[in-house]
Amino acid sequence: MELSFYLSLLLCVSVDVKRKDFKEQIIHHIATIFLIAFSYCANYARVGTLVMLVHDSSDFLLESAKMFNYAGWRKTCDALFVFFAAVFLVTRLVVFPCRIVYTAVVDSLDVFPPYSGYYFLNGLLLVLQALHIFWAWLILRMVHKFIFLGKVERDERSDEESEADEEEEEDGEEEHSWEQKKGALNSKLASLASNCVLNNLTNRRRKMNSRMPKAR
């Protein structure tokens, strides 16, 4: 189930909104897919399940915060984000490197000597740890904004998405202003046309009044 989930993420990330960590997401999904497949094939079930447990313990909090953000529940979103940040920093920067990576790199040498699978597995774990540090930096930036601004303004990865939204808003404002200008121009043209018609009618009446005495 986890393998199919990350395969679907890898396929969907190409059609999703391009964020600042697009390349990091690709690397993360590929490393996770190889890690799940290798730990299952090599019967490293304990390492694989512990890695999935550490990652899934904070992911569902982030998705819940996103849902409440889209629903407009700002206070619930902010509370879940703070809880997610605390769980993420503890599990990804303390539990994962100090317990899982240390056991896989150091303690495993007491059981069997290093071989190619040892370097492959630990290399993938270290890649994940480097990505954890990168995302922890983004989360700390958002926490800093939350503390000093009182709320989470937006996702730190969403520069391109926000720029696209701003461009759409600017285009909408330009279209709205153009519609207003167009309406004002049409009203002026209509008033000018009506004035021309009235002037023609008054001129005709004056000519007719001036001719009537001569006819008499």
C-alpha positions, -999 to 999 in steps of 0.1 A, spaced: 0 0 0 28 24 8 46 15 -23 16 21 -45 9 54 -27 44 68 -34 42 55 -70 10 75 -75 27 106 -59 56 102 -84 32 100 -113 10 129 -101 38 153 -92 44 162 -128 8 175 -133 6 192 -99 15 228 -91 52 234 -95 66 245 -62 101 255 -50 108 219 -37 97 202 -69 131 185 -75 133 176 -38 99 159 -40 110 139 -70 141 128 -52 121 120 -21 96 98 -39 122 79 -59 143 73 -27 112 62 -8 102 38 -36 136 22 -37 138 21 1 104 3 4 112 -22 -24 147 -30 -11 137 -33 25 109 -57 15 130 -78 -8 160 -80 16 137 -87 45 146 -55 64 110 -53 76 119 -36 109 138 -8 93 112 -3 66 82 -2 90 100 21 114 108 45 86 72 45 74 59 50 109 82 80 115 71 96 82 34 89 85 32 102 121 34 138 108 21 136 72 -15 132 82 -13 163 103 -1 184 74 -29 171 51 -55 179 78 -41 214 82 -44 219 44 -80 207 44 -90 232 72 -71 259 54 -91 253 22 -123 252 43 -115 286 59 -110 274 94 -80 295 102 -76 288 139 -79 250 135 -54 252 106 -29 272 127 -33 249 157 -27 218 135 2 234 118 19 241 151 13 205 162 26 192 128 58 213 131 65 200 166 59 163 155 79 168 123 110 183 140 110 157 167 105 126 145 126 137 114 155 155 132 157 135 164 141 101 162 150 93 126 187 101 127 195 92 163 176 59 164 169 45 129 199 58 109 223 52 137 211 16 141 213 9 104 247 25 100 265 16 133 247 -12 152 242 -33 121 280 -38 118 278 -60 149 255 -84 131 270 -86 96 299 -70 77 292 -43 52 281 -53 17 265 -36 -13 230 -36 2 244 -20 34 257 10 14 225 12 -8 201 12 22 221 37 43 226 59 13 188 62 8 184 69 45 209 97 44 192 112 13 159 112 33 177 129 62 191 156 40 156 163 26 143 164 62 168 191 70 157 211 40 120 209 48 126 216 85 142 249 74 111 258 54 89 248 84 109 269 108 105 299 84 67 294 85 68 290 123 88 323 125 61 341 105 34 325 126 50 337 158 56 373 146 26 377 123 0 356 143 -10 334 114 4 312 86 3 334 55 9 307 29 30 277 21 67 286 19 70 264 -12 42 282 -30 60 311 -47 51 300 -82 15 293 -72 11 326 -54 26 344 -84 2 327 -107 -27 337 -84 -14 373 -83 -12 373 -121 -47 360 -123 -59 387 -99 -41 414 -119 -56 401 -151 -91 402 -135 -85 437 -123 -74 448 -158 -104 431 -174 -127 448 -148 -111 483 -154 -114 477 -192 -151 468 -188 -156 500 -168 -138 521 -194 -158 504 -221 -191 511 -204 -182 548 -198 -172 552 -234 -204 536 -246 -225 559 -224 -206 589 -237 -212 578 -273 -248 573 -266 -252 607 -250 -234 623 -279 -256 605 -304 -287 616 -286 -274 652 -285 -268 651 -323 -303 638 -329 -318 665 -307 -298 692 -324 -310 680 -358 -346 681 -347 -344 716 -332 -327 729 -364 -355 714 -386 -382 729 -364 -365 763 -366 -363 761 -404 -400 751 -406 -410 780 -383 -390 804 -404 -407 792 -437 -442 793 -424 -446 832 -425 -433 833 -461 -458 807 -472 -486 828 -456 
